[in-house]
Amino acid sequence: MEDFVQEVENYASALGLHPSTVVQRSGAGGGSSWGRWLNGGSCSMRTADRIRAYMRANPPREDAQSGEAA
C-alpha cells in the first residue's frame, strides 16, 4: 500500500494537486478515501487499478513539472 500511496502522491505533486483530488477525478472514491488510506486503511486492487489507469491516461505535461498550469 505504501508504494501505491507514493505513486499517487508523486503524480499529484507533478500536477500541483492534492492526492485526494486524483482519487476523486479517477472516480475511485471520495476525498475521505485518501485519508483512510493514509491512516492505515487499504483499497481493493480494483480501486488501485482504476486510479493507476486514470494516471496513465492523463499523464502530467512536461511544462506542468516546471511550474506552469497543466
PDB file of N, CA, C, O and CB in Angstrom:
ATOM      1  N   MET A   1       0.839  -1.202   0.000  1.00  0.00           N
ATOM      2  CA  MET A   1       0.000   0.000   0.000  1.00  0.00           C
ATOM      3  C   MET A   1       0.873   1.251   0.000  1.00  0.00           C
ATOM      4  O   MET A   1       0.507   2.275  -0.577  1.00  0.00           O
ATOM      5  CB  MET A   1      -0.948   0.006   1.223  1.00  0.00           C
ATOM      6  N   GLU A   2       2.044   1.156   0.661  1.00  0.00           N
ATOM      7  CA  GLU A   2       2.919   2.336   0.708  1.00  0.00           C
ATOM      8  C   GLU A   2       3.375   2.746  -0.688  1.00  0.00           C
ATOM      9  O   GLU A   2       3.458   3.936  -0.993  1.00  0.00           O
ATOM     10  CB  GLU A   2       4.140   2.061   1.593  1.00  0.00           C
ATOM     11  N   ASP A   3       3.671   1.754  -1.542  1.00  0.00           N
ATOM     12  CA  ASP A   3       4.101   2.065  -2.907  1.00  0.00           C
ATOM     13  C   ASP A   3       2.991   2.758  -3.687  1.00  0.00           C
ATOM     14  O   ASP A   3       3.239   3.712  -4.424  1.00  0.00           O
ATOM     15  CB  ASP A   3       4.536   0.788  -3.636  1.00  0.00           C
ATOM     16  N   PHE A   4       1.777   2.275  -3.520  1.00  0.00           N
ATOM     17  CA  PHE A   4       0.635   2.874  -4.208  1.00  0.00           C
ATOM     18  C   PHE A   4       0.426   4.315  -3.754  1.00  0.00           C
ATOM     19  O   PHE A   4       0.229   5.206  -4.580  1.00  0.00           O
ATOM     20  CB  PHE A   4      -0.636   2.049  -3.958  1.00  0.00           C
ATOM     21  N   VAL A   5       0.468   4.541  -2.458  1.00  0.00           N
ATOM     22  CA  VAL A   5       0.311   5.889  -1.910  1.00  0.00           C
ATOM     23  C   VAL A   5       1.384   6.806  -2.489  1.00  0.00           C
ATOM     24  O   VAL A   5       1.091   7.940  -2.867  1.00  0.00           O
ATOM     25  CB  VAL A   5       0.389   5.870  -0.360  1.00  0.00           C
ATOM     26  N   GLN A   6       2.615   6.327  -2.560  1.00  0.00           N
ATOM     27  CA  GLN A   6       3.709   7.130  -3.101  1.00  0.00           C
ATOM     28  C   GLN A   6       3.486   7.452  -4.579  1.00  0.00           C
ATOM     29  O   GLN A   6       3.764   8.566  -5.022  1.00  0.00           O
ATOM     30  CB  GLN A   6       5.041   6.400  -2.918  1.00  0.00           C
ATOM     31  N   GLU A   7       2.987   6.481  -5.336  1.00  0.00           N
ATOM     32  CA  GLU A   7       2.681   6.708  -6.760  1.00  0.00           C
ATOM     33  C   GLU A   7       1.673   7.847  -6.915  1.00  0.00           C
ATOM     34  O   GLU A   7       1.866   8.756  -7.722  1.00  0.00           O
ATOM     35  CB  GLU A   7       2.129   5.412  -7.417  1.00  0.00           C
ATOM     36  N   VAL A   8       0.609   7.785  -6.141  1.00  0.00           N
ATOM     37  CA  VAL A   8      -0.439   8.809  -6.237  1.00  0.00           C
ATOM     38  C   VAL A   8       0.111  10.162  -5.788  1.00  0.00           C
ATOM     39  O   VAL A   8      -0.168  11.183  -6.417  1.00  0.00           O
ATOM     40  CB  VAL A   8      -1.675   8.415  -5.380  1.00  0.00           C
ATOM     41  N   GLU A   9       0.886  10.179  -4.710  1.00  0.00           N
ATOM     42  CA  GLU A   9       1.465  11.445  -4.236  1.00  0.00           C
ATOM     43  C   GLU A   9       2.401  12.050  -5.280  1.00  0.00           C
ATOM     44  O   GLU A   9       2.375  13.261  -5.502  1.00  0.00           O
ATOM     45  CB  GLU A   9       2.225  11.226  -2.915  1.00  0.00           C
ATOM     46  N   ASN A  10       3.223  11.229  -5.918  1.00  0.00           N
ATOM     47  CA  ASN A  10       4.138  11.732  -6.948  1.00  0.00           C
ATOM     48  C   ASN A  10       3.364  12.299  -8.137  1.00  0.00           C
ATOM     49  O   ASN A  10       3.696  13.369  -8.648  1.00  0.00           O
ATOM     50  CB  ASN A  10       5.083  10.612  -7.420  1.00  0.00           C
ATOM     51  N   TYR A  11       2.344  11.585  -8.567  1.00  0.00           N
ATOM     52  CA  TYR A  11       1.517  12.043  -9.683  1.00  0.00           C
ATOM     53  C   TYR A  11       0.831  13.360  -9.330  1.00  0.00           C
ATOM     54  O   TYR A  11       0.865  14.314 -10.108  1.00  0.00           O
ATOM     55  CB  TYR A  11       0.468  10.974 -10.055  1.00  0.00           C
ATOM     56  N   ALA A  12       0.214  13.405  -8.164  1.00  0.00           N
ATOM     57  CA  ALA A  12      -0.487  14.610  -7.734  1.00  0.00           C
ATOM     58  C   ALA A  12       0.469  15.791  -7.643  1.00  0.00           C
ATOM     59  O   ALA A  12       0.132  16.901  -8.057  1.00  0.00           O
ATOM     60  CB  ALA A  12      -1.171  14.380  -6.384  1.00  0.00           C
ATOM     61  N   SER A  13       1.647  15.558  -7.109  1.00  0.00           N
ATOM     62  CA  SER A  13       2.640  16.622  -6.990  1.00  0.00           C
ATOM     63  C   SER A  13       3.045  17.168  -8.355  1.00  0.00           C
ATOM     64  O   SER A  13       3.220  18.375  -8.520  1.00  0.00           O
ATOM     65  CB  SER A  13       3.868  16.113  -6.250  1.00  0.00           C
ATOM     66  N   ALA A  14       3.193  16.283  -9.321  1.00  0.00           N
ATOM     67  CA  ALA A  14       3.579  16.705 -10.673  1.00  0.00           C
ATOM     68  C   ALA A  14       2.527  17.603 -11.307  1.00  0.00           C
ATOM     69  O   ALA A  14       2.838  18.417 -12.176  1.00  0.00           O
ATOM     70  CB  ALA A  14       3.815  15.489 -11.559  1.00  0.00           C
ATOM     71  N   LEU A  15       1.282  17.453 -10.870  1.00  0.00           N
ATOM     72  CA  LEU A  15       0.191  18.273 -11.407  1.00  0.00           C
ATOM     73  C   LEU A  15      -0.185  19.436 -10.501  1.00  0.00           C
ATOM     74  O   LEU A  15      -1.006  20.274 -10.874  1.00  0.00           O
ATOM     75  CB  LEU A  15      -1.022  17.417 -11.642  1.00  0.00           C
ATOM     76  N   GLY A  16       0.407  19.491  -9.321  1.00  0.00           N
ATOM     77  CA  GLY A  16       0.056  20.534  -8.373  1.00  0.00           C
ATOM     78  C   GLY A  16      -1.304  20.301  -7.736  1.00  0.00           C
ATOM     79  O   GLY A  16      -2.004  21.253  -7.391  1.00  0.00           O
ATOM     80  N   LEU A  17      -1.676  19.043  -7.580  1.00  0.00           N
ATOM     81  CA  LEU A  17      -2.964  18.680  -6.993  1.00  0.00           C
ATOM     82  C   LEU A  17      -2.765  17.976  -5.663  1.00  0.00           C
ATOM     83  O   LEU A  17      -1.667  17.520  -5.344  1.00  0.00           O
ATOM     84  CB  LEU A  17      -3.763  17.787  -7.949  1.00  0.00           C
ATOM     85  N   HIS A  18      -3.828  17.894  -4.900  1.00  0.00           N
ATOM     86  CA  HIS A  18      -3.825  17.094  -3.684  1.00  0.00           C
ATOM     87  C   HIS A  18      -4.151  15.660  -4.104  1.00  0.00           C
ATOM     88  O   HIS A  18      -4.968  15.461  -5.002  1.00  0.00           O
ATOM     89  CB  HIS A  18      -4.859  17.645  -2.612  1.00  0.00           C
ATOM     90  N   PRO A  19      -3.538  14.666  -3.481  1.00  0.00           N
ATOM     91  CA  PRO A  19      -3.821  13.276  -3.858  1.00  0.00           C
ATOM     92  C   PRO A  19      -5.300  12.910  -3.804  1.00  0.00           C
ATOM     93  O   PRO A  19      -5.760  12.112  -4.621  1.00  0.00           O
ATOM     94  CB  PRO A  19      -3.058  12.350  -2.964  1.00  0.00           C
ATOM     95  N   SER A  20      -6.049  13.468  -2.872  1.00  0.00           N
ATOM     96  CA  SER A  20      -7.477  13.148  -2.811  1.00  0.00           C
ATOM     97  C   SER A  20      -8.211  13.621  -4.064  1.00  0.00           C
ATOM     98  O   SER A  20      -9.219  13.032  -4.454  1.00  0.00           O
ATOM     99  CB  SER A  20      -8.108  13.779  -1.569  1.00  0.00           C
ATOM    100  N   THR A  21      -7.709  14.678  -4.689  1.00  0.00           N
ATOM    101  CA  THR A  21      -8.301  15.152  -5.942  1.00  0.00           C
ATOM    102  C   THR A  21      -8.093  14.126  -7.044  1.00  0.00           C
ATOM    103  O   THR A  21      -8.986  13.897  -7.859  1.00  0.00           O
ATOM    104  CB  THR A  21      -7.697  16.507  -6.356  1.00  0.00           C
ATOM    105  N   VAL A  22      -6.924  13.511  -7.072  1.00  0.00           N
ATOM    106  CA  VAL A  22      -6.641  12.460  -8.055  1.00  0.00           C
ATOM    107  C   VAL A  22      -7.611  11.295  -7.851  1.00  0.00           C
ATOM    108  O   VAL A  22      -8.157  10.762  -8.817  1.00  0.00           O
ATOM    109  CB  VAL A  22      -5.163  11.971  -7.938  1.00  0.00           C
ATOM    110  N   VAL A  23      -7.821  10.903  -6.604  1.00  0.00           N
ATOM    111  CA  VAL A  23      -8.750   9.810  -6.295  1.00  0.00           C
ATOM    112  C   VAL A  23     -10.151  10.172  -6.784  1.00  0.00           C
ATOM    113  O   VAL A  23     -10.824   9.346  -7.400  1.00  0.00           O
ATOM    114  CB  VAL A  23      -8.766   9.510  -4.766  1.00  0.00           C
ATOM    115  N   GLN A  24     -10.587  11.386  -6.518  1.00  0.00           N
ATOM    116  CA  GLN A  24     -11.920  11.822  -6.948  1.00  0.00           C
ATOM    117  C   GLN A  24     -12.034  11.858  -8.458  1.00  0.00           C
ATOM    118  O   GLN A  24     -13.015  11.371  -9.019  1.00  0.00           O
ATOM    119  CB  GLN A  24     -12.242  13.195  -6.376  1.00  0.00           C
ATOM    120  N   ARG A  25     -11.040  12.430  -9.123  1.00  0.00           N
ATOM    121  CA  ARG A  25     -11.099  12.543 -10.583  1.00  0.00           C
ATOM    122  C   ARG A  25     -11.066  11.185 -11.266  1.00  0.00           C
ATOM    123  O   ARG A  25     -11.602  11.030 -12.363  1.00  0.00           O
ATOM    124  CB  ARG A  25      -9.951  13.393 -11.087  1.00  0.00           C
ATOM    125  N   SER A  26     -10.449  10.209 -10.635  1.00  0.00           N
ATOM    126  CA  SER A  26     -10.384   8.868 -11.225  1.00  0.00           C
ATOM    127  C   SER A  26     -11.711   8.131 -11.065  1.00  0.00           C
ATOM    128  O   SER A  26     -11.922   7.090 -11.687  1.00  0.00           O
ATOM    129  CB  SER A  26      -9.252   8.056 -10.582  1.00  0.00           C
ATOM    130  N   GLY A  27     -12.601   8.664 -10.237  1.00  0.00           N
ATOM    131  CA  GLY A  27     -13.876   8.018  -9.991  1.00  0.00           C
ATOM    132  C   GLY A  27     -13.759   6.798  -9.098  1.00  0.00           C
ATOM    133  O   GLY A  27     -14.615   5.913  -9.115  1.00  0.00           O
ATOM    134  N   ALA A  28     -12.676   6.761  -8.309  1.00  0.00           N
ATOM    135  CA  ALA A  28     -12.409   5.585  -7.476  1.00  0.00           C
ATOM    136  C   ALA A  28     -12.664   5.829  -6.003  1.00  0.00           C
ATOM    137  O   ALA A  28     -12.309   4.993  -5.172  1.00  0.00           O
ATOM    138  CB  ALA A  28     -10.992   5.137  -7.662  1.00  0.00           C
ATOM    139  N   GLY A  29     -13.260   6.935  -5.667  1.00  0.00           N
ATOM    140  CA  GLY A  29     -13.546   7.212  -4.262  1.00  0.00           C
ATOM    141  C   GLY A  29     -13.689   8.696  -4.034  1.00  0.00           C
ATOM    142  O   GLY A  29     -13.486   9.510  -4.936  1.00  0.00           O
ATOM    143  N   GLY A  30     -14.038   9.029  -2.817  1.00  0.00           N
ATOM    144  CA  GLY A  30     -14.164  10.423  -2.429  1.00  0.00           C
ATOM    145  C   GLY A  30     -12.906  10.881  -1.716  1.00  0.00           C
ATOM    146  O   GLY A  30     -11.952  10.119  -1.558  1.00  0.00           O
ATOM    147  N   GLY A  31     -12.916  12.118  -1.293  1.00  0.00           N
ATOM    148  CA  GLY A  31     -11.758  12.682  -0.611  1.00  0.00           C
ATOM    149  C   GLY A  31     -11.429  11.975   0.688  1.00  0.00           C
ATOM    150  O   GLY A  31     -10.266  11.923   1.087  1.00  0.00           O
ATOM    151  N   SER A  32     -12.436  11.431   1.354  1.00  0.00           N
ATOM    152  CA  SER A  32     -12.173  10.746   2.616  1.00  0.00           C
ATOM    153  C   SER A  32     -11.446   9.422   2.416  1.00  0.00           C
ATOM    154  O   SER A  32     -10.803   8.926   3.341  1.00  0.00           O
ATOM    155  CB  SER A  32     -13.472  10.507   3.354  1.00  0.00           C
ATOM    156  N   SER A  33     -11.538   8.846   1.225  1.00  0.00           N
ATOM    157  CA  SER A  33     -10.833   7.586   0.947  1.00  0.00           C
ATOM    158  C   SER A  33      -9.343   7.760   1.140  1.00  0.00           C
ATOM    159  O   SER A  33      -8.691   6.917   1.756  1.00  0.00           O
ATOM    160  CB  SER A  33     -11.124   7.097  -0.482  1.00  0.00           C
ATOM    161  N   TRP A  34      -8.801   8.841   0.624  1.00  0.00           N
ATOM    162  CA  TRP A  34      -7.367   9.096   0.728  1.00  0.00           C
ATOM    163  C   TRP A  34      -6.947   9.178   2.196  1.00  0.00           C
ATOM    164  O   TRP A  34      -5.931   8.602   2.584  1.00  0.00           O
ATOM    165  CB  TRP A  34      -6.992  10.399  -0.012  1.00  0.00           C
ATOM    166  N   GLY A  35      -7.707   9.873   2.993  1.00  0.00           N
ATOM    167  CA  GLY A  35      -7.402   9.983   4.417  1.00  0.00           C
ATOM    168  C   GLY A  35      -7.390   8.632   5.112  1.00  0.00           C
ATOM    169  O   GLY A  35      -6.525   8.368   5.948  1.00  0.00           O
ATOM    170  N   ARG A  36      -8.341   7.779   4.774  1.00  0.00           N
ATOM    171  CA  ARG A  36      -8.374   6.434   5.363  1.00  0.00           C
ATOM    172  C   ARG A  36      -7.136   5.638   4.976  1.00  0.00           C
ATOM    173  O   ARG A  36      -6.572   4.922   5.804  1.00  0.00           O
ATOM    174  CB  ARG A  36      -9.638   5.682   4.922  1.00  0.00           C
ATOM    175  N   TRP A  37      -6.708   5.761   3.715  1.00  0.00           N
ATOM    176  CA  TRP A  37      -5.532   5.016   3.258  1.00  0.00           C
ATOM    177  C   TRP A  37      -4.274   5.505   3.956  1.00  0.00           C
ATOM    178  O   TRP A  37      -3.388   4.710   4.271  1.00  0.00           O
ATOM    179  CB  TRP A  37      -5.372   5.142   1.741  1.00  0.00           C
ATOM    180  N   LEU A  38      -4.190   6.801   4.197  1.00  0.00           N
ATOM    181  CA  LEU A  38      -3.018   7.338   4.899  1.00  0.00           C
ATOM    182  C   LEU A  38      -2.989   6.907   6.363  1.00  0.00           C
ATOM    183  O   LEU A  38      -1.923   6.835   6.975  1.00  0.00           O
ATOM    184  CB  LEU A  38      -3.003   8.865   4.809  1.00  0.00           C
ATOM    185  N   ASN A  39      -4.154   6.625   6.915  1.00  0.00           N
ATOM    186  CA  ASN A  39      -4.246   6.215   8.322  1.00  0.00           C
ATOM    187  C   ASN A  39      -4.236   4.702   8.498  1.00  0.00           C
ATOM    188  O   ASN A  39      -4.704   4.190   9.515  1.00  0.00           O
ATOM    189  CB  ASN A  39      -5.503   6.784   8.942  1.00  0.00           C
ATOM    190  N   GLY A  40      -3.710   3.991   7.518  1.00  0.00           N
ATOM    191  CA  GLY A  40      -3.550   2.552   7.649  1.00  0.00           C
ATOM    192  C   GLY A  40      -4.579   1.705   6.943  1.00  0.00           C
ATOM    193  O   GLY A  40      -4.464   0.480   6.935  1.00  0.00           O
ATOM    194  N   GLY A  41      -5.575   2.318   6.353  1.00  0.00           N
ATOM    195  CA  GLY A  41      -6.571   1.558   5.605  1.00  0.00           C
ATOM    196  C   GLY A  41      -6.001   1.102   4.275  1.00  0.00           C
ATOM    197  O   GLY A  41      -4.894   1.487   3.900  1.00  0.00           O
ATOM    198  N   SER A  42      -6.739   0.302   3.583  1.00  0.00           N
ATOM    199  CA  SER A  42      -6.284  -0.142   2.272  1.00  0.00           C
ATOM    200  C   SER A  42      -7.449  -0.115   1.294  1.00  0.00           C
ATOM    201  O   SER A  42      -8.616  -0.089   1.685  1.00  0.00           O
ATOM    202  CB  SER A  42      -5.670  -1.558   2.350  1.00  0.00           C
ATOM    203  N   CYS A  43      -7.105  -0.121   0.037  1.00  0.00           N
ATOM    204  CA  CYS A  43      -8.117  -0.147  -1.011  1.00  0.00           C
ATOM    205  C   CYS A  43      -8.018  -1.495  -1.722  1.00  0.00           C
ATOM    206  O   CYS A  43      -7.036  -2.222  -1.569  1.00  0.00           O
ATOM    207  CB  CYS A  43      -7.934   1.047  -2.017  1.00  0.00           C
ATOM    208  N   SER A  44      -9.026  -1.805  -2.481  1.00  0.00           N
ATOM    209  CA  SER A  44      -9.007  -3.049  -3.248  1.00  0.00           C
ATOM    210  C   SER A  44      -8.063  -2.894  -4.440  1.00  0.00           C
ATOM    211  O   SER A  44      -7.730  -1.781  -4.847  1.00  0.00           O
ATOM    212  CB  SER A  44     -10.440  -3.430  -3.726  1.00  0.00           C
ATOM    213  N   MET A  45      -7.650  -4.007  -4.975  1.00  0.00           N
ATOM    214  CA  MET A  45      -6.819  -3.963  -6.185  1.00  0.00           C
ATOM    215  C   MET A  45      -7.588  -3.312  -7.329  1.00  0.00           C
ATOM    216  O   MET A  45      -7.001  -2.617  -8.158  1.00  0.00           O
ATOM    217  CB  MET A  45      -6.360  -5.386  -6.589  1.00  0.00           C
ATOM    218  N   ARG A  46      -8.889  -3.533  -7.374  1.00  0.00           N
ATOM    219  CA  ARG A  46      -9.710  -2.925  -8.423  1.00  0.00           C
ATOM    220  C   ARG A  46      -9.660  -1.404  -8.330  1.00  0.00           C
ATOM    221  O   ARG A  46      -9.557  -0.718  -9.347  1.00  0.00           O
ATOM    222  CB  ARG A  46     -11.166  -3.415  -8.325  1.00  0.00           C
ATOM    223  N   THR A  47      -9.731  -0.881  -7.114  1.00  0.00           N
ATOM    224  CA  THR A  47      -9.663   0.562  -6.907  1.00  0.00           C
ATOM    225  C   THR A  47      -8.292   1.096  -7.300  1.00  0.00           C
ATOM    226  O   THR A  47      -8.190   2.101  -8.003  1.00  0.00           O
ATOM    227  CB  THR A  47      -9.971   0.912  -5.445  1.00  0.00           C
ATOM    228  N   ALA A  48      -7.243   0.428  -6.848  1.00  0.00           N
ATOM    229  CA  ALA A  48      -5.881   0.850  -7.192  1.00  0.00           C
ATOM    230  C   ALA A  48      -5.668   0.805  -8.697  1.00  0.00           C
ATOM    231  O   ALA A  48      -5.066   1.715  -9.267  1.00  0.00           O
ATOM    232  CB  ALA A  48      -4.842  -0.039  -6.486  1.00  0.00           C
ATOM    233  N   ASP A  49      -6.155  -0.237  -9.340  1.00  0.00           N
ATOM    234  CA  ASP A  49      -6.012  -0.351 -10.792  1.00  0.00           C
ATOM    235  C   ASP A  49      -6.755   0.770 -11.510  1.00  0.00           C
ATOM    236  O   ASP A  49      -6.286   1.277 -12.528  1.00  0.00           O
ATOM    237  CB  ASP A  49      -6.524  -1.711 -11.274  1.00  0.00           C
ATOM    238  N   ARG A  50      -7.903   1.152 -10.984  1.00  0.00           N
ATOM    239  CA  ARG A  50      -8.683   2.229 -11.600  1.00  0.00           C
ATOM    240  C   ARG A  50      -7.934   3.567 -11.506  1.00  0.00           C
ATOM    241  O   ARG A  50      -7.902   4.343 -12.461  1.00  0.00           O
ATOM    242  CB  ARG A  50     -10.070   2.343 -10.921  1.00  0.00           C
ATOM    243  N   ILE A  51      -7.341   3.814 -10.351  1.00  0.00           N
ATOM    244  CA  ILE A  51      -6.582   5.054 -10.170  1.00  0.00           C
ATOM    245  C   ILE A  51      -5.341   5.046 -11.046  1.00  0.00           C
ATOM    246  O   ILE A  51      -5.020   6.054 -11.676  1.00  0.00           O
ATOM    247  CB  ILE A  51      -6.190   5.245  -8.692  1.00  0.00           C
ATOM    248  N   ARG A  52      -4.639   3.919 -11.092  1.00  0.00           N
ATOM    249  CA  ARG A  52      -3.452   3.812 -11.949  1.00  0.00           C
ATOM    250  C   ARG A  52      -3.810   3.995 -13.420  1.00  0.00           C
ATOM    251  O   ARG A  52      -3.067   4.639 -14.161  1.00  0.00           O
ATOM    252  CB  ARG A  52      -2.768   2.457 -11.746  1.00  0.00           C
ATOM    253  N   ALA A  53      -4.931   3.441 -13.846  1.00  0.00           N
ATOM    254  CA  ALA A  53      -5.374   3.606 -15.233  1.00  0.00           C
ATOM    255  C   ALA A  53      -5.657   5.078 -15.525  1.00  0.00           C
ATOM    256  O   ALA A  53      -5.309   5.581 -16.593  1.00  0.00           O
ATOM    257  CB  ALA A  53      -6.633   2.749 -15.511  1.00  0.00           C
ATOM    258  N   TYR A  54      -6.285   5.761 -14.583  1.00  0.00           N
ATOM    259  CA  TYR A  54      -6.555   7.195 -14.748  1.00  0.00           C
ATOM    260  C   TYR A  54      -5.238   7.965 -14.890  1.00  0.00           C
ATOM    261  O   TYR A  54      -5.112   8.834 -15.752  1.00  0.00           O
ATOM    262  CB  TYR A  54      -7.375   7.741 -13.543  1.00  0.00           C
ATOM    263  N   MET A  55      -4.264   7.641 -14.040  1.00  0.00           N
ATOM    264  CA  MET A  55      -2.984   8.356 -14.093  1.00  0.00           C
ATOM    265  C   MET A  55      -2.260   8.084 -15.408  1.00  0.00           C
ATOM    266  O   MET A  55      -1.643   8.990 -15.967  1.00  0.00           O
ATOM    267  CB  MET A  55      -2.091   7.951 -12.909  1.00  0.00           C
ATOM    268  N   ARG A  56      -2.327   6.849 -15.910  1.00  0.00           N
ATOM    269  CA  ARG A  56      -1.698   6.536 -17.199  1.00  0.00           C
ATOM    270  C   ARG A  56      -2.377   7.275 -18.341  1.00  0.00           C
ATOM    271  O   ARG A  56      -1.712   7.749 -19.262  1.00  0.00           O
ATOM    272  CB  ARG A  56      -1.737   5.029 -17.460  1.00  0.00           C
ATOM    273  N   ALA A  57      -3.693   7.374 -18.283  1.00  0.00           N
ATOM    274  CA  ALA A  57      -4.458   8.033 -19.346  1.00  0.00           C
ATOM    275  C   ALA A  57      -4.338   9.552 -19.307  1.00  0.00           C
ATOM    276  O   ALA A  57      -4.660  10.222 -20.288  1.00  0.00           O
ATOM    277  CB  ALA A  57      -5.913   7.644 -19.247  1.00  0.00           C
ATOM    278  N   ASN A  58      -3.880  10.100 -18.187  1.00  0.00           N
ATOM    279  CA  ASN A  58      -3.781  11.547 -18.002  1.00  0.00           C
ATOM    280  C   ASN A  58      -2.408  11.918 -17.450  1.00  0.00           C
ATOM    281  O   ASN A  58      -2.302  12.415 -16.329  1.00  0.00           O
ATOM    282  CB  ASN A  58      -4.893  12.051 -17.058  1.00  0.00           C
ATOM    283  N   PRO A  59      -1.360  11.679 -18.232  1.00  0.00           N
ATOM    284  CA  PRO A  59      -0.006  11.960 -17.721  1.00  0.00           C
ATOM    285  C   PRO A  59       0.230  13.454 -17.546  1.00  0.00           C
ATOM    286  O   PRO A  59      -0.356  14.271 -18.255  1.00  0.00           O
ATOM    287  CB  PRO A  59       1.049  11.381 -18.666  1.00  0.00           C
ATOM    288  N   PRO A  60       1.094  13.805 -16.594  1.00  0.00           N
ATOM    289  CA  PRO A  60       1.442  15.221 -16.429  1.00  0.00           C
ATOM    290  C   PRO A  60       2.148  15.723 -17.690  1.00  0.00           C
ATOM    291  O   PRO A  60       2.945  15.004 -18.292  1.00  0.00           O
ATOM    292  CB  PRO A  60       2.346  15.431 -15.172  1.00  0.00           C
ATOM    293  N   ARG A  61       1.851  16.946 -18.076  1.00  0.00           N
ATOM    294  CA  ARG A  61       2.555  17.552 -19.206  1.00  0.00           C
ATOM    295  C   ARG A  61       3.939  17.941 -18.753  1.00  0.00           C
ATOM    296  O   ARG A  61       4.168  18.191 -17.570  1.00  0.00           O
ATOM    297  CB  ARG A  61       1.791  18.783 -19.763  1.00  0.00           C
ATOM    298  N   GLU A  62       4.850  17.991 -19.680  1.00  0.00           N
ATOM    299  CA  GLU A  62       6.231  18.384 -19.373  1.00  0.00           C
ATOM    300  C   GLU A  62       6.290  19.742 -18.713  1.00  0.00           C
ATOM    301  O   GLU A  62       7.013  19.921 -17.733  1.00  0.00           O
ATOM    302  CB  GLU A  62       7.075  18.393 -20.636  1.00  0.00           C
ATOM    303  N   ASP A  63       5.527  20.726 -19.241  1.00  0.00           N
ATOM    304  CA  ASP A  63       5.599  22.075 -18.692  1.00  0.00           C
ATOM    305  C   ASP A  63       4.915  22.190 -17.337  1.00  0.00           C
ATOM    306  O   ASP A  63       5.157  23.153 -16.608  1.00  0.00           O
ATOM    307  CB  ASP A  63       4.981  23.055 -19.656  1.00  0.00           C
ATOM    308  N   ALA A  64       4.061  21.224 -16.981  1.00  0.00           N
ATOM    309  CA  ALA A  64       3.437  21.259 -15.653  1.00  0.00           C
ATOM    310  C   ALA A  64       4.484  21.022 -14.579  1.00  0.00           C
ATOM    311  O   ALA A  64       4.366  21.536 -13.467  1.00  0.00           O
ATOM    312  CB  ALA A  64       2.312  20.205 -15.543  1.00  0.00           C
ATOM    313  N   GLN A  65       5.504  20.249 -14.908  1.00  0.00           N
ATOM    314  CA  GLN A  65       6.557  19.964 -13.937  1.00  0.00           C
ATOM    315  C   GLN A  65       7.465  21.171 -13.725  1.00  0.00           C
ATOM    316  O   GLN A  65       8.163  21.245 -12.714  1.00  0.00           O
ATOM    317  CB  GLN A  65       7.382  18.767 -14.391  1.00  0.00           C
ATOM    318  N   SER A  66       7.465  22.101 -14.650  1.00  0.00           N
ATOM    319  CA  SER A  66       8.296  23.286 -14.496  1.00  0.00           C
ATOM    320  C   SER A  66       7.519  24.450 -13.895  1.00  0.00           C
ATOM    321  O   SER A  66       8.010  25.578 -13.869  1.00  0.00           O
ATOM    322  CB  SER A  66       8.878  23.691 -15.835  1.00  0.00           C
ATOM    323  N   GLY A  67       6.304  24.180 -13.411  1.00  0.00           N
ATOM    324  CA  GLY A  67       5.554  25.202 -12.702  1.00  0.00           C
ATOM    325  C   GLY A  67       4.398  25.823 -13.459  1.00  0.00           C
ATOM    326  O   GLY A  67       3.651  26.615 -12.885  1.00  0.00           O
ATOM    327  N   GLU A  68       4.225  25.488 -14.737  1.00  0.00           N
ATOM    328  CA  GLU A  68       3.108  26.024 -15.495  1.00  0.00           C
ATOM    329  C   GLU A  68       1.876  25.161 -15.276  1.00  0.00           C
ATOM    330  O   GLU A  68       1.987  23.987 -14.921  1.00  0.00           O
ATOM    331  CB  GLU A  68       3.453  26.109 -16.991  1.00  0.00           C
ATOM    332  N   ALA A  69       0.718  25.736 -15.484  1.00  0.00           N
ATOM    333  CA  ALA A  69      -0.531  25.011 -15.265  1.00  0.00           C
ATOM    334  C   ALA A  69      -0.655  23.881 -16.268  1.00  0.00           C
ATOM    335  O   ALA A  69      -0.231  23.994 -17.418  1.00  0.00           O
ATOM    336  CB  ALA A  69      -1.742  25.956 -15.368  1.00  0.00           C
ATOM    337  N   ALA A  70      -1.242  22.794 -15.810  1.00  0.00           N
ATOM    338  CA  ALA A  70      -1.427  21.629 -16.685  1.00  0.00           C
ATOM    339  C   ALA A  70      -2.699  21.769 -17.481  1.00  0.00           C
ATOM    340  O   ALA A  70      -3.030  20.889 -18.276  1.00  0.00           O
ATOM    341  CB  ALA A  70      -1.456  20.328 -15.873  1.00  0.00           C
TER     342      ALA A  70
END
